[in-house]
C-alpha cells in the first residue's frame, strides 16, 4: 500500500474518507435515525483501520480510543464498533420516529435513493458522470410527480394568499423603480444642472442596473435559495434608494440609482419562480397572472405619490447653498417603502421547499410542506387533518461548496467558497444552453427580446410624442412682435411664449418676473435694469446691451447668443440651470396623469388573462395577444392629438399585458427547478437590454416620423407571435 500511495497518499485517502462520511451525513439531514450516522462513522473507522497499522509515526494525529475499538481524528468523537451513534440520535431506538410519528427521513435504497449501507459502492458508481446525470434526471422526474401530489394534498389557501401579498410587494417595488427617474427628472434637472445627454443617461441607467441584477440574482437564487437571495437584493435596493434621495451631485445620484436598479433586478425572476413552487398545477397559470397585477399597482402608486408630493415645493429645506432637499427627494424616499415592506414581510415566510429538495435538504422541505398543509387546513376548518406524507424523494447532489478545513485563513476560505459558488452559477448558466435546453432558450430569447423591444420602446415613445404635440400646440400660440420701441416701462409680470425682433428698449426695468419661452432677436437694450429674473427657455440672440445692470438673475452669458455687452454688469447671479421648455406644474401633472392612466388600463387585460390562462393555454394567450398588439400599432398613425395618443397608449397597454403574463408563466414552467431562476434571470436581463435599445431607437424619431417606430414595433411583435407558436405548451404539466 505504501508503494501505491506513500505517506501523502495515505493522508489524502484518510481525508477523502472523512469527506465522504461528511457528505453522507449532510445529505441525510440533521434530524435522522441512527442508521445513517452509524454507517458514516463506520465507514470512517474502517478507512482509518486500513492505514492505522501502516502509519507508525505521529505526523497525523490518528489515535485509538481508550476501549481500543473506536477511532477519531482531532476532535472526532469515538464510535462504538457495533452500535455507535451520533449526538443527534443518542437515546433513540431503531424504531424512533422524528416528527409526531409521521416523517421517516431519507427513503432507503429500495426507493431508488443512495442508501447509507452502500455509500462506498455508490460513490464508485457515480464516477461515471453520464450515468450519474441519468440517475439524477430520473430522480428529478420522480420528485416532480411526487411534489405535485404533495401540493395537491396541501391545498390552496391561506398560506398561498399570504405569500401572494408578500411577494406582490417585491413585484410592486420593481414597478415603482421603472417610474421614479422619469417622474423626478423635470424637477431634478433644476437642482443638478442636467444637460439633455445627462437626462438621457439617467433615464437608461435604471434599466442597465436591472439588467445586471436580473442575471446575477437569478443565478444565485438557484444556488443559495430564493428567499435569501430576494432578501439581499431588496435590501440593496432599499439602501441605495434611500441614499439617492439625499445625495446632491449628479454622479452620486446616478451611482445610487444604478445600484438601486441592480438590487431590484432580482425581483421578477425570483418572485415568479418562488411563488410557482407553492402552486399546484391547476392553480399555477391563474395565480401567477394575478401576481402580475402588483407591477401595475406599483405604477399606480408611483404616479399617485408623484402627483401628491412633487408639485408641493414647500416640502423642502436647505442648508446654505450647498445642500438642498426639495419635494422630489421626498418622493424618491417614499418610493422605497414597498421594498422595505417586502423585506419585513418576507422574513416571516419560509424558503421554497422545492429548492430544499433539489439540494438534498428533505427534512427542511418536509417541515415547510407540513406548515403549508396545516395552515391551509386550519383556515378551512379542518385542523384535525394530518399531513400524510412520510417520505419525500430527493435528488442526488452533483457537488458541494468547498470545505477548506480549520487550518486555512478565513479570507482564503471565503475566497475559495465564493470562487466555487460563482463557478457553480456560471456552470448552471451554461446548462441552459446545453443540447437539452438550447432550442427552448434560443426561442425564448427571441420572444423576450421582441416583446421588450416593442413594449418599452412604444411606452416611452408615447409620452415623448405627447410632449412633442404639446410643444407644437404651444408654438402655434406664440406671439411675434417686430420693431417695437419701449421707453421708461417697468415689467413686473410674467412674459411667456413671445418672440421680439428688432426691438428697442430704453431705460426699462424688468423686475421680479418669470420669462418662459421668450426670444429677443436683433434688439437693443440701453440703460435697462434686470432684477430677480427667473427664466426658462429664454434667449437673447444678436442683441446689444449698453449700460445695463443684471442683478440677482439667472440670465447667464450662455443665454446671450452672439450678443454684445457694452459697460454692462452682472451682480449676484442666481445659482440655477437652464430649464426645459415645459417645466411648469401643468406639464408635470400631465406626465403623472398619463402614466396613471397607462398603468390603470392594464387592469382589464390582467383580469382576462388570469381567468383564461389555464383554459386556453399559455401559447395561445401569448401569440394571440401579440397579434392583437401588432394590429393595434397601426392605429398609432391616426394619433394626431394629445387625447388620441393617450387613448392609444391605454389600448396598447391593456392588450399587451396578456402577452407578458403568458410569457412569465411559460418561462417558469419550461425550465427545471435547479435552473429556473437562472434562466428567468438571464431572459429578464435580455429584456432590459432590449428595452434600452428600443427606447434609444424609438425616441430618436420623435418629431421626425411616426412610420419607423410603428414599423419596428409591429415587426417585432409579429416575429414574437410567430416564434411563440414554436414553443412547447406547458399547460397541464407538472412543474419540472
C-alpha angles and dihedrals in degrees: 000000000000090000092055100042111010122202093302090049091053090051092050091049092051092049090047090052092054092046091053090049090051091051091051091050093045093050089049092058132228099282108053137126120269094262097086094040090049095052093043091052091043090054091050091049093050091050089053092048090053091066104021095092092045096049104075099161128076098235091115117039100235104150138179118237121237095264091053095233107081128065131202139172119220104318097356112132118243113251130213112248095225105022113006117154138189128253092253092061101032112137095020126119126224091261095049113128125204115214112042092307093299116089115070100189122225115009113246127249091274090066092061098261127117104271120210094241094064097037094125093048092049092050090055091045093053092061084090098080095194092055091046091052091050092052091045091052090049089051090051092051092049091046092051091055094044093044091054090052091050092051089051089055092046090053129202115283147096096352095053093045091050091050089046092062093041094053089039089065090055091050090046089056088056091052091050092051092060093058103038100084095042091054097047098043097086089055100031093055089065093055097041102036093234122191122212090262092051092049091051092050092049090053093052099039093080091057091049091051092048090049092057093042095051092054097044100041093041091056094045093049090065091053108036102022141276098255097045094047092047091051091052094047094048090048091055090049093050095047097050094040086056093049092047091062091060106035114101108200126077094235092051092048091048091050093049093049089049093055091041087057091047089055098048091043089083093057102085101043094044098041096054094043092046095049095044090060091064095048127090120228098262093049101042103087096042098046096043086055091051088052089059089067090076090067087059090046088054091056092048091048092051092047093048094047092048090050092049100042116025100060090053096090091174089074093086145088136190138202105216115303095307101068127040129172110190132179095268088063089056087054091052089051093050090050089064092063097087091054092049091047090050091053092051093048095043092059088069094054127083130238119267108278089211090061090051092050092049088054098046097257097128096154093058091044092051092052092051094047089049088051090052091049096046094045092052095043093050091049091051093049099255104109091150094066112110125217100246099196111114103167132025127200114242131192125247110253120242098199146344135223115272116277105205100182132234099288096063121096115254094242091052091050091050092046092051093046093050092046090051092045095052089043089058091046091052091046089052090051092051089050092067087062093050116119090264094059104019098099093045092048095049092048091048091049090055093048094046092047095048093046094048095043092055099036100047092036092054097040091055092040091055097063091042090053090049089052090049091051089049090051091049091050091046091051091051088063095051114131118219124206120189128194096348120166119209125179134180095356127142115216110201101152134080117286111203141172098354137135120206118191128188093352128159121214119185125185094343126154124217105191136169097349144126123236114204120183094342121159125188115190128188092346133148124227112189121183092342127157126216118190133169095357123170114188140187124191090347123147140173110211123192091344130150123222117195121186091340125155124211110196123180095343136133092225094122123179093262086068089056103076115193089339130148124232115200117182089336126144138204115208128182097350116205117250106239146105138252105272128219123260095260108032096133126115096256092060091048091052090050092053092052092044094051092049091047092053092044094055093040090054088063091068098082092047091048093052093047093048092049093051095046102036095093093036104053099022137244098274096051090048093049098043095039094050091046092052093050091046089051091053092047090057091070090061088066088079089070095053102105098143136057095248092048092052092050091050092050091048090055092047094051094046093048092052100041096051090076089060092052093049092050091046092052092049092045093051092052093050101042097064131058121250096258091055102029101099092039092054094042092048093050093048091047090050089052087050091057092047089053089048091055091050093045094049093047094049099040097047091051088068096053108127092009107072141334095206099076098052091044092050092046093050094044093047093049093048092047091051091047093051091049093050092046090068089058092061121092117259112243101187110125094016124123117246107269 
